[in-house]
Amino acid sequence: MEVASNQIRVQSLVQEGKTVVPPQYVQPPETRPVHGKRNERDAPSPPAIDLSSVDSVHEQLGRACREWGAFHVINHGVPVELLDEMRREGHSFFEDCTMDQKVSYACDPNSPASEGYGSRMLVASNDTVLDWRDYYDHHTLPLSRRNPSKWPHFSSNYRKVVAEYSDQMSGLAEKLLGLISESLGLPSSCIKDTVGEFYQNITVSYYPPCPQPELTLGLQSHSDMGAITLLIQDDVGGLEIITNGKYTSAPHRAITNAMSSRLSVATFHDPAKTKTIHPVFEPPKYRQVMYGDYVSSWYTKGPEGKQNVDALLL
């Protein structure tokens, strides 16, 4: 089934009862996931950071950023009810709306990271294997970018929940960047001042069940390109350039399964595209870069692993 702008939606493939994954979604053997070798519950998990532990939070954060580049946050102050509502509204859009309703919010397939409903994140000229996921990207900050009329309104709460979630995530991101700055021995405002005004996107990703999960990835290996990413129940990352390699960004990917769908909500906090990003420590290990050029490289060359960050090494 092809929909607007000839884009195939992964969910539509599942709804049609496909039992064989189309070739454009099949990963090469070296990047395919290994299923059944290890129970996911036995895999090591990023450390949990308790924001209420005033005496030890800087030490905990420093260790997590050095060794993992990701961490869970507890006692963060964001209402649990809001997290549940955000997930619930995301599930409802993908599972309760018809395909025609979803496609009415389609993003521009010729513009990377355009707002709306999509399936292909990279530019069309990139021949990277496609991810087994559909998504909805919301432009939420600064407020001059926030236009709730572009968001779904099938639910009376959807737009209100996304706006409130955006505000809560922005506050938490600024708090975390302040604590991370302090853990490096820097003034609390250092990283945020380097980043400048947040350009925030909220991406709800939907990973439908896959008939051949051993051949696909829901999201290929990558490290996030912005200042900090907040992912419900998962990870926070993307700090490597600013911290001059003292703290790392964690490559991560999403795998698929044959039995059930999966949903995640990632909130990205980026600099303005005109902002020049540079290490705060001397001597620098990375060359400075205009953030817009870095974003263009990410969407054109692809996000594989940490290749875009490593390209900036001096």
Salt bridges, closest charged atoms under 4 A:
GLU59 OE2 - ARG63 NH2 2.84
ASP84 OD1 - ARG87 NH2 2.65
GLU95 OE2 - HIS91 ND1 3.43
ASP137 OD2 - HIS139 NE2 3.74
GLU164 OE1 - LYS160 NZ 3.89
ASP167 OD1 - ARG146 NH2 2.88
GLU182 OE1 - HIS58 NE2 2.53
ASP224 OD1 - HIS222 NE2 3.18
ASP224 OD1 - HIS252 NE2 3.41
ASP234 OD2 - ARG262 NH2 3.49
ASP235 OD2 - HIS252 ND1 3.72
GLU240 OE1 - LYS306 NZ 2.83
